[in-house]
Amino acid sequence: MDNLISPAHPVVDSYETGGTMTTSNGFTKLELAALMIAQGLLANSPDWSEKETSINWVSINSVKYAKAILEEANK
């Protein structure tokens, strides 16, 4: 299984909905991990408004960190 492209949550077969449904809201593991890392970076940081490129730094690096973590999990 490739953690970079697989759904963040398992596909569940639900009798109530008449078939298979997903609980991932469309996020892959990479996307969800990047969002969680970005949330952590922003919550545990000084005032980001001082740097105009800080949000770009968070968005770029959260994806890099998530990709590195998930690639390590693929091993």
Beta strands, then each sheet from edge to edge (+ up, - down):
strand 1: 11-14
strand 2: 19-22
sheet 1: 1+ 2-
end
